[in-house]
Amino acid sequence: MTKWVYSFGDGAADGSASMKNLLGGKGANLAEMASLGLPVPPGLTITTEVCTYYYANGREYPAELNDQVEAAIAAIEKSVGAVFGDADNPLLVSVRSGARVSMPGMMDTVLNLGLNDETVEGLAANSENPRFAWDSYRRFIQMYSDVVLGVDHYHFEELIEIHKEEKGVDLDTDLDADDWKTLAHAFKAKTEEELGEPFPQDAREQLWGAITAVFGSWHIERAKVYRKLNNIPEEWGTAVNVQAMVFGNMGDTSATGVAFTRDPSTGENEYYGEYLINAQGEDVVAGIRTPQYLTKRARIAAENTAPSMEESMPEVFKQLADVFDKLEKHYRDMQDIEFTVQHGKLWMLQTRSGKRTAKAALKIAVEMAADGLIDKKTAVLRVEPAALDQLLHPTLDPDAPRDIYTRGLPASPGAASGFVVFDSDEAEIMAKDGKSVILCRVETSPEDIHGMHAAKGILTARGGMTSHAAVVARGMGRPCVSGAGQLRIDGKEGVMTCMGREVKEGDIITIDGSTGEVMVGEVKTLQPELSGDFAKLMGWADKYRTLKVRTNADTPNDTATAREFGAEGIGLCRTEHMFFEGERIIAVRQMILAEDLAGRKAALAKLLPMQRSDFEEIFKIMHGLPVTIRLLDPPLHEFMPREEDEFADVASAIGIDVAALKRRASDLHEFNPMLGHRGCRLGITYPEIYEMQARAIFEAAIAVVEETGDTVVPEIMIPLVATEKELAMLRERVDATAKAVFKEKGKKVDYLVGTMIELPRAALRAADIAKAADFFSFGTNDLTQTTIGISRDDAGRFLDEYVKKDIFAQDPFVSIDQEGVGELVKIGAERGRSTKADLKLGICGEHGGDPASVEFCHNVGLDYVSCSPFRVPIARLAAAQAALKGE
């Protein structure tokens, strides 16, 4: 018989931390903590296999599941000394989700389950605290109605606010037992009014309703969005954890909190967290009340007067600190912990490896390696490559003038400027239009996940540093300022106010998630400092990786930036980008408009010194590192004017009439220029263009060798080759130009001639093409277009839908389509090397900076990847992780 349910508690457990695939992260870690002898309320975990079964069998459960759940409930009853559904001595439980990897706030939870009109009286009598009992009952009705029955939670919040106004109080804690009893009955009435049937009173009906709701929440929109953003497969499913309730809302000796064993923003080895006295856990993470600091040090640093847990509950805090140390040493990683204190007794509700910023990840990995807790290889594997992006972009200039609007909590570091937006849907729309936005909310909820992802930064009026906004923003690498208490946000009116000063939707603000400052207007930024922990970890990564990392760079500035980030050469220098500046575009247009070869050569002669100068600068910056230069690729019409006033200016500059210019532009028009007269096809029909470029490259290389003494070995790349003959003919031209330049200068340099493999035919005929090539560089941007038959310029209209419907796991222009495009890369590599065993292989599409694509390139046996300058460190770390995973 299949085991669908695993129990834990009383110092023992059926499962362990190694069983995350079956028990989910939460269930596996609850089992592990129980086995370690930590104070964990007893419970049961329904496995992820039940979730898979449920969706595969028409939302029906396995036949044996009910009996296994009943047996596990009986074990909980025995441990706690209470009976589920019993009117006099009721057992209450929580029902929570638990996927393999943490998805904070994305799926549903129900607390205080088992309460009804009878058991609430038993809870009141046993606890000798009627206020606590009725507060717990109203919480359960509100949560169950929202999560399971689909009654919007705002109905209940509205009833609470009306009741507080009528009583003349401001805080929930000002309400007494009679108030909560009145509200509990009002909540039930509201649910019956909305649904047409009474609130369920049977405890087992409640339990299965909650279990089904948690499984159902695996497919709610916010969970699906989160899975897509974090590459979590849908087929993994979620587990369900049913656990005996412990109560942080039983008075002033009770509390609840969320804590990290280290600071998840900075990585400092200091306890970090928040707690609330007389509250339940949802109050902390939902941002409903602003919590207090965990440690005295943090409270003093924040200039806060509310006592820390260290000061108000010193004995319990000492127990908690011991648990922190035990868990961190056991898991060898920073832990994110949820806990409850009930009448002075500590209970552990969850532990998991905590989400952290890139800065914190680096610091924690490096320090743990230094302390011997992990080795250097583990440290390299511990940091998400894509997260480094957080460190590679500008921060606010401390000397720049700042118009401070308000201050909040520094919830997620980094800085961002953008247009104020109050609605997540609007944030997504504006971001798609290329606008930078700051999402401003009273508090975020999981439904805001798409807007948070679209925004450059997040600002909330309520919530602490472990609120939903803070946790999700840190995971996404978005700057976030939370709990800006003086801020009043009115999303309907499109305005927010602080101390009488209004900021409207569409105004620009800047937020600094490292200081909590919110500023009106845009603030100047500074480039990042890439030293310390960053440099140390990247040094370790470079030691383990075998794949080289180059950059795609067309200008001296890009080249210098890439070198600072550790680029080991240039994998793609697009020469056409050099043609658009100043006088150059005029010479290019003269070349295009020339009626004969002599006219084209005269125009190209003007371009020659300009190209030579560019190449000299790049060669100098690279100090002998390889530089791959792609000869002219785009169709000629891209250099022609498009607007009416442009035609007049160009005609005047070149000295022809507007009508002639327009005729030539019309002649060059192509219906599908991506597949038209471009790349090597230009070289075949206008060989003088490629000859000029080759001459500029060779002359520049010789000049730099003479000036600096560096070894310069240019790699000349012919684009869009489909046949061996194309490459052989153009190579002959390049070789002839080299021979002529070397004779004129009386000096030679070594050089390579290769091609960009960006057509399926080229990959399939790679064995032939390799006869004329010294290297291949896979141009995976165009290879993706020509293989799948989609244009990256137009596919945005439907690609999102394809990803949502799992036709593509990811956007194929972001992460390489390994089954299709990747297969062609593999074929091209194998067939090319079957002709030349030492054929140099690399890729230079945008995939070169995508961690999953870098791992693929390592596994295929490429020599290097090339990516944009700011993604070079990401590629270096991803390459190291690929090598370590293969050991």
TAFENGI-V999967 format. One line per field, one symbol per residue. phi: phi as a letter, one per 20 degrees, with the letter a starting at -180 (. if undefined). psi: psi as a letter, one per 40 degrees, with the letter a starting at -180 (. if undefined). burial: 1 if it has 9 or more other ideal C-beta (glycine too) atoms within 8 Angstrom, else 0. A space follows every 50 residues. Layout:
phi=???
psi=???
burial=???
//
This chain:
phi=.feeccebplmbafdbffdffedmffffffffffffnffdgfabceffff gffgfecmmdeggefgffffffffffgffembcfnffecfedcdcceafg dfcgmececcdmfoebfeffffffffelbgfgffffffffgffffffeen efffgfffffffffffemcddgfeedgffffgfgffffffffffdnbfff dfffffffffgfffffffdfgffffffffdleffffmcecddcgfccedd ofecabacbcfbffedngecfcrbbcflbdgffffemfcefdffdfgfff feldeffffgeecgfffffffffgffffffelafddcdbcddlndeceda bbfffbffgfgfffffffffenfcefffffffdfgfffgfeddfdfffef fcefeaccefebfocbdrffcdcfffffffffeneecdedcgbecgfegf fffffeacccecoeedfggffffffemefbddlffeedddffembccbln decdgnfeccddfedneccenedfdcffedclggfffffffffeedefcd cebdcgffffffffenfdqdebdefffeeeelffffffffffefebffff fffffffgfffgfffggffffelnffcedefgdfffffeefcegffgfff gffenceffffffffffegcfcffddeblfffffecgfffffffffffff ffffgffdnfedcfdedeemfdcffgfffffgfffffggfffffembdcf bccbbeeccgffffdffffffddebdcfefffffffeemceffdfgfcfg fffgemfdfbgfeecgfffdffffffffffffffecfeffcbccffffde gfffffffffnfebdcbfgfdgfffffffffffffef
psi=hhhehhiiifeiidaidefdddeidddddddddddeeighhiaihhiddd dddddefffiiideddddddddddddddddfihhehddghhiiihiigid ihghediiihifheiaddddddddddefgdddddddddddddddddddef hhddddddddddddddefidideeiaddddddddddddddddddeeiihh ehddddddddddddddedeidddddddddefhhdediiihhhihhiheff aeeiiiihiieiheddeigiihaiihifiidddddeedihiiididdddd defiehiiddddgdddddddddddddddddefihihhhiihhfehhhhdi iihiiiidddddddddddddeediidddddedhhddddddeeiiihhdei ihghdiiahgdhiiiiiihhhehdddddddddeeihihhhidiiideedd ddddidihhidiiaeeiddddddddefhihhifgdehhhgddefiihhfe hihiheihihihedeeihihahhiiiiihgabddddddddddddiehiha ihheidddddddddeeifihehhhdddeeeibedddddddddeieidddd dddddddddddddddddddddefeiihhhhihdiidddeiididdddddd ddddfiiddddddddddehidgddfagibddddddgdddddddddddddd ddddddddeihhgihhhhifhdidddddddddddddddddddddefiiii iihaihheidddddfddddddeieihhhgeddddddddfihedeeddedd ddddefdhdiheedhhgddcddddddddddddeddhdehhhiieieeeeh dddddddddefidiihiideedddddddddddddde.
burial=00011111100010111011011111111111111001011111111111 11111000000001100110111011101101011100111111111111 01111111111111110011111100101011111111111111111110 10101100110011001000000010101111110111011101000010 00100110111111111101011111111111000111111111111111 10011111111111111001111111111111111110101111110110 00000001110010011011101111110011111111111101011111 11011111111111111110000100111111101011111110111000 01001111111111111111110101110110000111111011010111 11111111111111111111111111111111110010111001111100 00101011111111011111101011010100111111011101101111 11111101111110111111111111011000011111111111000011 11110111011111111111110011111111111110111000011111 10010000011101100101001001111111110011111111111111 11111000010111111111101101111110111011011100000010 11111111110111111111111011111111111111010100100010 01100001000110111001111111111111101100111111111111 1111111101010111111111111111111111000
//
